[in-house]
Amino acid sequence: MNYREWSENYEKESLNLKSIIDKERDNLNKAKNFDQVKSINRRIQILKSMYYECRLTARLLKSKAKDLDELVGESVA
């Protein structure tokens, strides 16, 4: 697997996490008591942290792929 494919996988996972976060936000509106609200908010915070890590990793890997493409392009030219 190359850096670009790896980046795309992280990007897909971030979209998956975003979808889960949206569902949890819907659940938050349906919470019946404070304990449920607290629990759902905790899950949302963990998921958001994972989402941001995936986004950052995807960008870093994409940048690395671009750098390597430029390096290979320079060596071929």
PyMOL Python script that loads the backbone (N, CA, C, O; Angstrom):
from pymol import cmd

cmd.read_pdbstr("""\
ATOM      1  N   MET A   1       0.849  -1.169   0.000  1.00  0.00           N
ATOM      2  CA  MET A   1       0.000   0.000   0.000  1.00  0.00           C
ATOM      3  C   MET A   1       0.903   1.245   0.000  1.00  0.00           C
ATOM      4  O   MET A   1       1.886   1.315   0.738  1.00  0.00           O
ATOM      5  N   ASN A   2       0.552   2.206  -0.831  1.00  0.00           N
ATOM      6  CA  ASN A   2       1.346   3.435  -0.883  1.00  0.00           C
ATOM      7  C   ASN A   2       0.700   4.524  -0.020  1.00  0.00           C
ATOM      8  O   ASN A   2      -0.401   4.352   0.504  1.00  0.00           O
ATOM      9  N   TYR A   3       1.405   5.634   0.110  1.00  0.00           N
ATOM     10  CA  TYR A   3       0.932   6.716   0.975  1.00  0.00           C
ATOM     11  C   TYR A   3      -0.419   7.274   0.520  1.00  0.00           C
ATOM     12  O   TYR A   3      -1.258   7.625   1.350  1.00  0.00           O
ATOM     13  N   ARG A   4      -0.627   7.355  -0.774  1.00  0.00           N
ATOM     14  CA  ARG A   4      -1.890   7.898  -1.278  1.00  0.00           C
ATOM     15  C   ARG A   4      -3.075   6.990  -0.901  1.00  0.00           C
ATOM     16  O   ARG A   4      -4.116   7.470  -0.453  1.00  0.00           O
ATOM     17  N   GLU A   5      -2.901   5.691  -1.087  1.00  0.00           N
ATOM     18  CA  GLU A   5      -3.968   4.749  -0.722  1.00  0.00           C
ATOM     19  C   GLU A   5      -4.221   4.772   0.778  1.00  0.00           C
ATOM     20  O   GLU A   5      -5.362   4.718   1.237  1.00  0.00           O
ATOM     21  N   TRP A   6      -3.152   4.852   1.513  1.00  0.00           N
ATOM     22  CA  TRP A   6      -3.253   4.910   2.957  1.00  0.00           C
ATOM     23  C   TRP A   6      -4.030   6.160   3.375  1.00  0.00           C
ATOM     24  O   TRP A   6      -4.898   6.104   4.246  1.00  0.00           O
ATOM     25  N   SER A   7      -3.705   7.279   2.744  1.00  0.00           N
ATOM     26  CA  SER A   7      -4.394   8.540   3.003  1.00  0.00           C
ATOM     27  C   SER A   7      -5.888   8.413   2.703  1.00  0.00           C
ATOM     28  O   SER A   7      -6.722   8.870   3.485  1.00  0.00           O
ATOM     29  N   GLU A   8      -6.218   7.802   1.590  1.00  0.00           N
ATOM     30  CA  GLU A   8      -7.621   7.622   1.211  1.00  0.00           C
ATOM     31  C   GLU A   8      -8.366   6.758   2.227  1.00  0.00           C
ATOM     32  O   GLU A   8      -9.529   7.020   2.532  1.00  0.00           O
ATOM     33  N   ASN A   9      -7.698   5.731   2.748  1.00  0.00           N
ATOM     34  CA  ASN A   9      -8.335   4.883   3.764  1.00  0.00           C
ATOM     35  C   ASN A   9      -8.625   5.666   5.038  1.00  0.00           C
ATOM     36  O   ASN A   9      -9.685   5.510   5.643  1.00  0.00           O
ATOM     37  N   TYR A  10      -7.687   6.502   5.438  1.00  0.00           N
ATOM     38  CA  TYR A  10      -7.920   7.337   6.621  1.00  0.00           C
ATOM     39  C   TYR A  10      -9.051   8.338   6.364  1.00  0.00           C
ATOM     40  O   TYR A  10      -9.854   8.615   7.255  1.00  0.00           O
ATOM     41  N   GLU A  11      -9.108   8.868   5.165  1.00  0.00           N
ATOM     42  CA  GLU A  11     -10.179   9.815   4.824  1.00  0.00           C
ATOM     43  C   GLU A  11     -11.546   9.119   4.868  1.00  0.00           C
ATOM     44  O   GLU A  11     -12.517   9.683   5.372  1.00  0.00           O
ATOM     45  N   LYS A  12     -11.615   7.898   4.341  1.00  0.00           N
ATOM     46  CA  LYS A  12     -12.871   7.137   4.386  1.00  0.00           C
ATOM     47  C   LYS A  12     -13.280   6.859   5.824  1.00  0.00           C
ATOM     48  O   LYS A  12     -14.455   6.958   6.177  1.00  0.00           O
ATOM     49  N   GLU A  13     -12.296   6.509   6.652  1.00  0.00           N
ATOM     50  CA  GLU A  13     -12.602   6.237   8.055  1.00  0.00           C
ATOM     51  C   GLU A  13     -13.088   7.498   8.768  1.00  0.00           C
ATOM     52  O   GLU A  13     -13.963   7.427   9.632  1.00  0.00           O
ATOM     53  N   SER A  14     -12.528   8.640   8.411  1.00  0.00           N
ATOM     54  CA  SER A  14     -12.988   9.892   9.036  1.00  0.00           C
ATOM     55  C   SER A  14     -14.444  10.174   8.654  1.00  0.00           C
ATOM     56  O   SER A  14     -15.219  10.653   9.481  1.00  0.00           O
ATOM     57  N   LEU A  15     -14.813   9.884   7.421  1.00  0.00           N
ATOM     58  CA  LEU A  15     -16.208  10.070   7.003  1.00  0.00           C
ATOM     59  C   LEU A  15     -17.138   9.114   7.741  1.00  0.00           C
ATOM     60  O   LEU A  15     -18.258   9.475   8.103  1.00  0.00           O
ATOM     61  N   ASN A  16     -16.665   7.902   7.957  1.00  0.00           N
ATOM     62  CA  ASN A  16     -17.433   6.918   8.718  1.00  0.00           C
ATOM     63  C   ASN A  16     -17.634   7.415  10.157  1.00  0.00           C
ATOM     64  O   ASN A  16     -18.737   7.338  10.698  1.00  0.00           O
ATOM     65  N   LEU A  17     -16.572   7.917  10.760  1.00  0.00           N
ATOM     66  CA  LEU A  17     -16.671   8.452  12.117  1.00  0.00           C
ATOM     67  C   LEU A  17     -17.618   9.646  12.175  1.00  0.00           C
ATOM     68  O   LEU A  17     -18.381   9.786  13.131  1.00  0.00           O
ATOM     69  N   LYS A  18     -17.575  10.501  11.168  1.00  0.00           N
ATOM     70  CA  LYS A  18     -18.472  11.663  11.112  1.00  0.00           C
ATOM     71  C   LYS A  18     -19.928  11.211  11.100  1.00  0.00           C
ATOM     72  O   LYS A  18     -20.776  11.811  11.760  1.00  0.00           O
ATOM     73  N   SER A  19     -20.209  10.168  10.357  1.00  0.00           N
ATOM     74  CA  SER A  19     -21.563   9.619  10.297  1.00  0.00           C
ATOM     75  C   SER A  19     -21.996   9.102  11.669  1.00  0.00           C
ATOM     76  O   SER A  19     -23.132   9.323  12.088  1.00  0.00           O
ATOM     77  N   ILE A  20     -21.105   8.425  12.357  1.00  0.00           N
ATOM     78  CA  ILE A  20     -21.418   7.908  13.692  1.00  0.00           C
ATOM     79  C   ILE A  20     -21.645   9.062  14.666  1.00  0.00           C
ATOM     80  O   ILE A  20     -22.546   9.005  15.503  1.00  0.00           O
ATOM     81  N   ILE A  21     -20.832  10.102  14.557  1.00  0.00           N
ATOM     82  CA  ILE A  21     -20.999  11.282  15.425  1.00  0.00           C
ATOM     83  C   ILE A  21     -22.369  11.905  15.200  1.00  0.00           C
ATOM     84  O   ILE A  21     -23.050  12.276  16.156  1.00  0.00           O
ATOM     85  N   ASP A  22     -22.771  12.019  13.949  1.00  0.00           N
ATOM     86  CA  ASP A  22     -24.095  12.584  13.645  1.00  0.00           C
ATOM     87  C   ASP A  22     -25.221  11.752  14.262  1.00  0.00           C
ATOM     88  O   ASP A  22     -26.197  12.302  14.772  1.00  0.00           O
ATOM     89  N   LYS A  23     -25.081  10.433  14.214  1.00  0.00           N
ATOM     90  CA  LYS A  23     -26.089   9.555  14.817  1.00  0.00           C
ATOM     91  C   LYS A  23     -26.122   9.733  16.335  1.00  0.00           C
ATOM     92  O   LYS A  23     -27.188   9.749  16.949  1.00  0.00           O
ATOM     93  N   GLU A  24     -24.942   9.865  16.921  1.00  0.00           N
ATOM     94  CA  GLU A  24     -24.880  10.072  18.377  1.00  0.00           C
ATOM     95  C   GLU A  24     -25.509  11.412  18.764  1.00  0.00           C
ATOM     96  O   GLU A  24     -26.141  11.523  19.814  1.00  0.00           O
ATOM     97  N   ARG A  25     -25.338  12.418  17.924  1.00  0.00           N
ATOM     98  CA  ARG A  25     -25.980  13.712  18.204  1.00  0.00           C
ATOM     99  C   ARG A  25     -27.500  13.580  18.166  1.00  0.00           C
ATOM    100  O   ARG A  25     -28.210  14.199  18.958  1.00  0.00           O
ATOM    101  N   ASP A  26     -27.981  12.769  17.241  1.00  0.00           N
ATOM    102  CA  ASP A  26     -29.425  12.504  17.212  1.00  0.00           C
ATOM    103  C   ASP A  26     -29.861  11.805  18.494  1.00  0.00           C
ATOM    104  O   ASP A  26     -30.907  12.123  19.060  1.00  0.00           O
ATOM    105  N   ASN A  27     -29.049  10.848  18.946  1.00  0.00           N
ATOM    106  CA  ASN A  27     -29.355  10.149  20.199  1.00  0.00           C
ATOM    107  C   ASN A  27     -29.345  11.109  21.379  1.00  0.00           C
ATOM    108  O   ASN A  27     -30.108  10.941  22.331  1.00  0.00           O
ATOM    109  N   LEU A  28     -28.492  12.102  21.315  1.00  0.00           N
ATOM    110  CA  LEU A  28     -28.408  13.092  22.380  1.00  0.00           C
ATOM    111  C   LEU A  28     -29.741  13.823  22.537  1.00  0.00           C
ATOM    112  O   LEU A  28     -30.170  14.117  23.652  1.00  0.00           O
ATOM    113  N   ASN A  29     -30.377  14.108  21.428  1.00  0.00           N
ATOM    114  CA  ASN A  29     -31.683  14.787  21.472  1.00  0.00           C
ATOM    115  C   ASN A  29     -32.776  13.898  22.062  1.00  0.00           C
ATOM    116  O   ASN A  29     -33.794  14.394  22.546  1.00  0.00           O
ATOM    117  N   LYS A  30     -32.560  12.587  22.017  1.00  0.00           N
ATOM    118  CA  LYS A  30     -33.550  11.639  22.535  1.00  0.00           C
ATOM    119  C   LYS A  30     -33.247  11.177  23.958  1.00  0.00           C
ATOM    120  O   LYS A  30     -34.006  10.402  24.541  1.00  0.00           O
ATOM    121  N   ALA A  31     -32.141  11.654  24.510  1.00  0.00           N
ATOM    122  CA  ALA A  31     -31.746  11.226  25.860  1.00  0.00           C
ATOM    123  C   ALA A  31     -32.828  11.588  26.868  1.00  0.00           C
ATOM    124  O   ALA A  31     -33.446  12.651  26.794  1.00  0.00           O
ATOM    125  N   LYS A  32     -33.038  10.672  27.812  1.00  0.00           N
ATOM    126  CA  LYS A  32     -34.132  10.848  28.764  1.00  0.00           C
ATOM    127  C   LYS A  32     -33.682  11.392  30.110  1.00  0.00           C
ATOM    128  O   LYS A  32     -34.500  11.903  30.876  1.00  0.00           O
ATOM    129  N   ASN A  33     -32.401  11.290  30.405  1.00  0.00           N
ATOM    130  CA  ASN A  33     -31.930  11.796  31.695  1.00  0.00           C
ATOM    131  C   ASN A  33     -30.479  12.270  31.579  1.00  0.00           C
ATOM    132  O   ASN A  33     -29.823  12.087  30.554  1.00  0.00           O
ATOM    133  N   PHE A  34     -30.011  12.876  32.649  1.00  0.00           N
ATOM    134  CA  PHE A  34     -28.682  13.475  32.646  1.00  0.00           C
ATOM    135  C   PHE A  34     -27.584  12.440  32.434  1.00  0.00           C
ATOM    136  O   PHE A  34     -26.595  12.720  31.755  1.00  0.00           O
ATOM    137  N   ASP A  35     -27.744  11.249  33.004  1.00  0.00           N
ATOM    138  CA  ASP A  35     -26.720  10.210  32.841  1.00  0.00           C
ATOM    139  C   ASP A  35     -26.569   9.803  31.373  1.00  0.00           C
ATOM    140  O   ASP A  35     -25.456   9.585  30.895  1.00  0.00           O
ATOM    141  N   GLN A  36     -27.683   9.706  30.672  1.00  0.00           N
ATOM    142  CA  GLN A  36     -27.629   9.386  29.246  1.00  0.00           C
ATOM    143  C   GLN A  36     -26.953  10.512  28.472  1.00  0.00           C
ATOM    144  O   GLN A  36     -26.132  10.252  27.593  1.00  0.00           O
ATOM    145  N   VAL A  37     -27.286  11.748  28.788  1.00  0.00           N
ATOM    146  CA  VAL A  37     -26.671  12.895  28.119  1.00  0.00           C
ATOM    147  C   VAL A  37     -25.165  12.874  28.341  1.00  0.00           C
ATOM    148  O   VAL A  37     -24.389  13.069  27.406  1.00  0.00           O
ATOM    149  N   LYS A  38     -24.759  12.638  29.576  1.00  0.00           N
ATOM    150  CA  LYS A  38     -23.340  12.600  29.918  1.00  0.00           C
ATOM    151  C   LYS A  38     -22.613  11.485  29.162  1.00  0.00           C
ATOM    152  O   LYS A  38     -21.518  11.690  28.637  1.00  0.00           O
ATOM    153  N   SER A  39     -23.219  10.331  29.115  1.00  0.00           N
ATOM    154  CA  SER A  39     -22.621   9.174  28.434  1.00  0.00           C
ATOM    155  C   SER A  39     -22.491   9.421  26.926  1.00  0.00           C
ATOM    156  O   SER A  39     -21.456   9.128  26.329  1.00  0.00           O
ATOM    157  N   ILE A  40     -23.531   9.952  26.333  1.00  0.00           N
ATOM    158  CA  ILE A  40     -23.511  10.230  24.892  1.00  0.00           C
ATOM    159  C   ILE A  40     -22.486  11.314  24.579  1.00  0.00           C
ATOM    160  O   ILE A  40     -21.746  11.206  23.601  1.00  0.00           O
ATOM    161  N   ASN A  41     -22.440  12.353  25.399  1.00  0.00           N
ATOM    162  CA  ASN A  41     -21.449  13.409  25.184  1.00  0.00           C
ATOM    163  C   ASN A  41     -20.027  12.866  25.280  1.00  0.00           C
ATOM    164  O   ASN A  41     -19.154  13.267  24.511  1.00  0.00           O
ATOM    165  N   ARG A  42     -19.798  11.968  26.208  1.00  0.00           N
ATOM    166  CA  ARG A  42     -18.482  11.350  26.340  1.00  0.00           C
ATOM    167  C   ARG A  42     -18.120  10.581  25.061  1.00  0.00           C
ATOM    168  O   ARG A  42     -17.005  10.691  24.552  1.00  0.00           O
ATOM    169  N   ARG A  43     -19.077   9.807  24.557  1.00  0.00           N
ATOM    170  CA  ARG A  43     -18.827   9.061  23.302  1.00  0.00           C
ATOM    171  C   ARG A  43     -18.544  10.014  22.150  1.00  0.00           C
ATOM    172  O   ARG A  43     -17.642   9.779  21.345  1.00  0.00           O
ATOM    173  N   ILE A  44     -19.316  11.087  22.076  1.00  0.00           N
ATOM    174  CA  ILE A  44     -19.125  12.061  20.991  1.00  0.00           C
ATOM    175  C   ILE A  44     -17.723  12.657  21.066  1.00  0.00           C
ATOM    176  O   ILE A  44     -17.059  12.805  20.040  1.00  0.00           O
ATOM    177  N   GLN A  45     -17.272  12.995  22.256  1.00  0.00           N
ATOM    178  CA  GLN A  45     -15.931  13.578  22.402  1.00  0.00           C
ATOM    179  C   GLN A  45     -14.842  12.599  21.971  1.00  0.00           C
ATOM    180  O   GLN A  45     -13.877  12.992  21.316  1.00  0.00           O
ATOM    181  N   ILE A  46     -14.991  11.342  22.332  1.00  0.00           N
ATOM    182  CA  ILE A  46     -14.016  10.322  21.923  1.00  0.00           C
ATOM    183  C   ILE A  46     -14.037  10.157  20.404  1.00  0.00           C
ATOM    184  O   ILE A  46     -12.986  10.102  19.766  1.00  0.00           O
ATOM    185  N   LEU A  47     -15.226  10.081  19.837  1.00  0.00           N
ATOM    186  CA  LEU A  47     -15.357   9.927  18.389  1.00  0.00           C
ATOM    187  C   LEU A  47     -14.796  11.138  17.636  1.00  0.00           C
ATOM    188  O   LEU A  47     -14.160  10.990  16.593  1.00  0.00           O
ATOM    189  N   LYS A  48     -15.040  12.338  18.178  1.00  0.00           N
ATOM    190  CA  LYS A  48     -14.506  13.544  17.538  1.00  0.00           C
ATOM    191  C   LYS A  48     -12.984  13.541  17.567  1.00  0.00           C
ATOM    192  O   LYS A  48     -12.338  13.946  16.601  1.00  0.00           O
ATOM    193  N   SER A  49     -12.424  13.091  18.655  1.00  0.00           N
ATOM    194  CA  SER A  49     -10.971  12.991  18.748  1.00  0.00           C
ATOM    195  C   SER A  49     -10.434  12.022  17.690  1.00  0.00           C
ATOM    196  O   SER A  49      -9.440  12.309  17.022  1.00  0.00           O
ATOM    197  N   MET A  50     -11.089  10.896  17.549  1.00  0.00           N
ATOM    198  CA  MET A  50     -10.688   9.917  16.531  1.00  0.00           C
ATOM    199  C   MET A  50     -10.848  10.500  15.128  1.00  0.00           C
ATOM    200  O   MET A  50      -9.998  10.303  14.261  1.00  0.00           O
ATOM    201  N   TYR A  51     -11.952  11.222  14.919  1.00  0.00           N
ATOM    202  CA  TYR A  51     -12.215  11.857  13.621  1.00  0.00           C
ATOM    203  C   TYR A  51     -11.090  12.825  13.253  1.00  0.00           C
ATOM    204  O   TYR A  51     -10.559  12.782  12.144  1.00  0.00           O
ATOM    205  N   TYR A  52     -10.729  13.711  14.213  1.00  0.00           N
ATOM    206  CA  TYR A  52      -9.682  14.687  13.932  1.00  0.00           C
ATOM    207  C   TYR A  52      -8.325  14.024  13.697  1.00  0.00           C
ATOM    208  O   TYR A  52      -7.541  14.483  12.866  1.00  0.00           O
ATOM    209  N   GLU A  53      -8.055  12.958  14.420  1.00  0.00           N
ATOM    210  CA  GLU A  53      -6.802  12.223  14.209  1.00  0.00           C
ATOM    211  C   GLU A  53      -6.771  11.604  12.805  1.00  0.00           C
ATOM    212  O   GLU A  53      -5.740  11.637  12.133  1.00  0.00           O
ATOM    213  N   CYS A  54      -7.883  11.051  12.372  1.00  0.00           N
ATOM    214  CA  CYS A  54      -7.953  10.473  11.020  1.00  0.00           C
ATOM    215  C   CYS A  54      -7.758  11.546   9.959  1.00  0.00           C
ATOM    216  O   CYS A  54      -7.035  11.338   8.985  1.00  0.00           O
ATOM    217  N   ARG A  55      -8.406  12.697  10.147  1.00  0.00           N
ATOM    218  CA  ARG A  55      -8.265  13.796   9.180  1.00  0.00           C
ATOM    219  C   ARG A  55      -6.819  14.273   9.095  1.00  0.00           C
ATOM    220  O   ARG A  55      -6.282  14.470   8.005  1.00  0.00           O
ATOM    221  N   LEU A  56      -6.200  14.455  10.249  1.00  0.00           N
ATOM    222  CA  LEU A  56      -4.814  14.912  10.275  1.00  0.00           C
ATOM    223  C   LEU A  56      -3.890  13.883   9.636  1.00  0.00           C
ATOM    224  O   LEU A  56      -3.034  14.233   8.824  1.00  0.00           O
ATOM    225  N   THR A  57      -4.059  12.636   9.993  1.00  0.00           N
ATOM    226  CA  THR A  57      -3.220  11.575   9.428  1.00  0.00           C
ATOM    227  C   THR A  57      -3.402  11.489   7.922  1.00  0.00           C
ATOM    228  O   THR A  57      -2.428  11.318   7.190  1.00  0.00           O
ATOM    229  N   ALA A  58      -4.641  11.607   7.451  1.00  0.00           N
ATOM    230  CA  ALA A  58      -4.907  11.573   6.011  1.00  0.00           C
ATOM    231  C   ALA A  58      -4.164  12.707   5.303  1.00  0.00           C
ATOM    232  O   ALA A  58      -3.553  12.500   4.255  1.00  0.00           O
ATOM    233  N   ARG A  59      -4.225  13.914   5.891  1.00  0.00           N
ATOM    234  CA  ARG A  59      -3.529  15.054   5.276  1.00  0.00           C
ATOM    235  C   ARG A  59      -2.021  14.866   5.270  1.00  0.00           C
ATOM    236  O   ARG A  59      -1.358  15.183   4.282  1.00  0.00           O
ATOM    237  N   LEU A  60      -1.478  14.355   6.362  1.00  0.00           N
ATOM    238  CA  LEU A  60      -0.032  14.133   6.432  1.00  0.00           C
ATOM    239  C   LEU A  60       0.422  13.088   5.422  1.00  0.00           C
ATOM    240  O   LEU A  60       1.447  13.259   4.761  1.00  0.00           O
ATOM    241  N   LEU A  61      -0.337  12.016   5.306  1.00  0.00           N
ATOM    242  CA  LEU A  61       0.013  10.972   4.343  1.00  0.00           C
ATOM    243  C   LEU A  61      -0.120  11.476   2.907  1.00  0.00           C
ATOM    244  O   LEU A  61       0.694  11.142   2.047  1.00  0.00           O
ATOM    245  N   LYS A  62      -1.135  12.268   2.660  1.00  0.00           N
ATOM    246  CA  LYS A  62      -1.319  12.838   1.325  1.00  0.00           C
ATOM    247  C   LYS A  62      -0.145  13.759   0.979  1.00  0.00           C
ATOM    248  O   LYS A  62       0.355  13.749  -0.146  1.00  0.00           O
ATOM    249  N   SER A  63       0.278  14.541   1.948  1.00  0.00           N
ATOM    250  CA  SER A  63       1.425  15.432   1.749  1.00  0.00           C
ATOM    251  C   SER A  63       2.696  14.625   1.477  1.00  0.00           C
ATOM    252  O   SER A  63       3.494  14.977   0.609  1.00  0.00           O
ATOM    253  N   LYS A  64       2.868  13.547   2.227  1.00  0.00           N
ATOM    254  CA  LYS A  64       4.035  12.673   2.027  1.00  0.00           C
ATOM    255  C   LYS A  64       3.999  12.065   0.628  1.00  0.00           C
ATOM    256  O   LYS A  64       5.033  11.983  -0.036  1.00  0.00           O
ATOM    257  N   ALA A  65       2.839  11.644   0.181  1.00  0.00           N
ATOM    258  CA  ALA A  65       2.698  11.081  -1.163  1.00  0.00           C
ATOM    259  C   ALA A  65       3.065  12.122  -2.209  1.00  0.00           C
ATOM    260  O   ALA A  65       3.757  11.816  -3.181  1.00  0.00           O
ATOM    261  N   LYS A  66       2.603  13.348  -2.010  1.00  0.00           N
ATOM    262  CA  LYS A  66       2.917  14.430  -2.948  1.00  0.00           C
ATOM    263  C   LYS A  66       4.422  14.704  -2.975  1.00  0.00           C
ATOM    264  O   LYS A  66       5.013  14.870  -4.042  1.00  0.00           O
ATOM    265  N   ASP A  67       5.034  14.750  -1.788  1.00  0.00           N
ATOM    266  CA  ASP A  67       6.485  14.962  -1.716  1.00  0.00           C
ATOM    267  C   ASP A  67       7.254  13.868  -2.452  1.00  0.00           C
ATOM    268  O   ASP A  67       8.212  14.147  -3.172  1.00  0.00           O
ATOM    269  N   LEU A  68       6.827  12.631  -2.265  1.00  0.00           N
ATOM    270  CA  LEU A  68       7.504  11.519  -2.939  1.00  0.00           C
ATOM    271  C   LEU A  68       7.283  11.575  -4.446  1.00  0.00           C
ATOM    272  O   LEU A  68       8.191  11.276  -5.221  1.00  0.00           O
ATOM    273  N   ASP A  69       6.075  11.959  -4.863  1.00  0.00           N
ATOM    274  CA  ASP A  69       5.807  12.112  -6.308  1.00  0.00           C
ATOM    275  C   ASP A  69       6.729  13.153  -6.915  1.00  0.00           C
ATOM    276  O   ASP A  69       7.270  12.956  -8.003  1.00  0.00           O
ATOM    277  N   GLU A  70       6.909  14.280  -6.198  1.00  0.00           N
ATOM    278  CA  GLU A  70       7.794  15.329  -6.699  1.00  0.00           C
ATOM    279  C   GLU A  70       9.236  14.862  -6.733  1.00  0.00           C
ATOM    280  O   GLU A  70       9.967  15.173  -7.673  1.00  0.00           O
ATOM    281  N   LEU A  71       9.655  14.112  -5.710  1.00  0.00           N
ATOM    282  CA  LEU A  71      11.006  13.592  -5.642  1.00  0.00           C
ATOM    283  C   LEU A  71      11.278  12.620  -6.781  1.00  0.00           C
ATOM    284  O   LEU A  71      12.328  12.680  -7.422  1.00  0.00           O
ATOM    285  N   VAL A  72      10.339  11.736  -7.026  1.00  0.00           N
ATOM    286  CA  VAL A  72      10.484  10.774  -8.118  1.00  0.00           C
ATOM    287  C   VAL A  72      10.482  11.491  -9.452  1.00  0.00           C
ATOM    288  O   VAL A  72      11.241  11.141 -10.355  1.00  0.00           O
ATOM    289  N   GLY A  73       9.613  12.516  -9.577  1.00  0.00           N
ATOM    290  CA  GLY A  73       9.563  13.300 -10.814  1.00  0.00           C
ATOM    291  C   GLY A  73      10.875  13.996 -11.078  1.00  0.00           C
ATOM    292  O   GLY A  73      11.305  14.078 -12.229  1.00  0.00           O
ATOM    293  N   GLU A  74      11.524  14.501 -10.043  1.00  0.00           N
ATOM    294  CA  GLU A  74      12.814  15.182 -10.206  1.00  0.00           C
ATOM    295  C   GLU A  74      13.904  14.208 -10.608  1.00  0.00           C
ATOM    296  O   GLU A  74      14.768  14.539 -11.419  1.00  0.00           O
ATOM    297  N   SER A  75      13.868  13.017 -10.049  1.00  0.00           N
ATOM    298  CA  SER A  75      14.928  12.048 -10.346  1.00  0.00           C
ATOM    299  C   SER A  75      14.777  11.464 -11.751  1.00  0.00           C
ATOM    300  O   SER A  75      15.763  11.047 -12.360  1.00  0.00           O
ATOM    301  N   VAL A  76      13.555  11.433 -12.260  1.00  0.00           N
ATOM    302  CA  VAL A  76      13.304  10.904 -13.603  1.00  0.00           C
ATOM    303  C   VAL A  76      13.673  11.933 -14.658  1.00  0.00           C
ATOM    304  O   VAL A  76      14.163  11.581 -15.732  1.00  0.00           O
ATOM    305  N   ALA A  77      13.438  13.210 -14.351  1.00  0.00           N
ATOM    306  CA  ALA A  77      13.670  14.279 -15.330  1.00  0.00           C
ATOM    307  C   ALA A  77      15.110  14.490 -15.664  1.00  0.00           C
ATOM    308  O   ALA A  77      15.436  15.359 -16.473  1.00  0.00           O
TER     309      ALA A  77
END
""", "prot")
cmd.dss("prot")
cmd.show_as("cartoon", "prot")
cmd.util.cbc("prot")
cmd.orient("prot")
